[in-house]
Amino acid sequence: MRAARFHDYGSSDVLIVEEAPEPHAGSGEVRVRTVAASVNPIDWKVRSGAARGMLEVEFPAIPGRDAAGIVDEVGEGVTGVAVGDEVFGLGGVFGASAEFAVLSAWAAVPAGWTMAQAGAAGLVYVTAARGLNALGELSGRTLLVEGAAGGVGTAAVEIAVARGATVIGTASEPKHGFLAELGALPTTYGDGLAERVAALAPGGVDVVLDAAASGSLAELVAIAGSADRVVTVADFVNAPALGVRVVSAENDSSILVEASELGGRGAYTPHVAEEFPLDRIAEAHALAEKGHTLGKIVIKV
């Protein structure tokens, strides 16, 4: 099969498209003929060596954790899905940017989504949903999302709005119109955030989700009034000293089914910033590494 692989750590230029052995579905897994996969921060951090020590890499490695495609193998013990079904989901940390990918958690692609949108949904939705779940009931509460225009942030905004929260989202000013369309009250990040948030929410903020790791975690705790009212899915470095909970994604099919159902109702639409063919995956990684994209970068296989 054709796959993007890297044989050593380095810049995006180390990514090459070449022939690689096909993976196969094991027990509790499905294999898909990949249509779309996304580029997540963990992908370029692993490829560059920035995550060295946290994640072991066996070279050559295929980047990508989430994908959408057409099921062509069903592993032992798997029910409720058949060859030919369109699904999106998550596999291991590696393996998605290839003609075939193995998923251990998945859900049906809902009507109304393109396959590119489905390929963008898995990791960001699971990350956002688990972060929000850790904050408890959201209906009738005010939530601040730091980094609301990124992949995880946009998912968090849509999920929280669907759950009945008033959402304040931080992003650069050109992205404010987009956040307003999602149902958030937009504001800029950086100096003076507490004052700007207070103007938008005179009654205060109940809970905070940090999806940015922008160095603002201490200020977010001050805005919330307590560290136990803040969750980060991004700032693994500063959270322990501040007593802030860190939540990470898990391959949970039940959360992906929730994403599919919400998508089917039109309440969650994955936002694709740009699409690249597999042959241009190095460009996609380079763009992702710069940050500041509105939504997700997707690889079309």
Helices and strands as residue ranges (DSSP letters): E 2-5, G 12-14, E 16-19, E 30-39, H 41-48, E 66-74, E 86-90, E 100-103, E 105-108, H 115-134, E 142-146, H 151-162, E 166-170, G 173-175, H 176-182, E 185-187, H 193-200, E 207-210, H 217-224, G 227-229, E 230-232, H 239-242, E 245-246, H 253-264, E 272-277, G 278-280, H 281-290, E 296-300
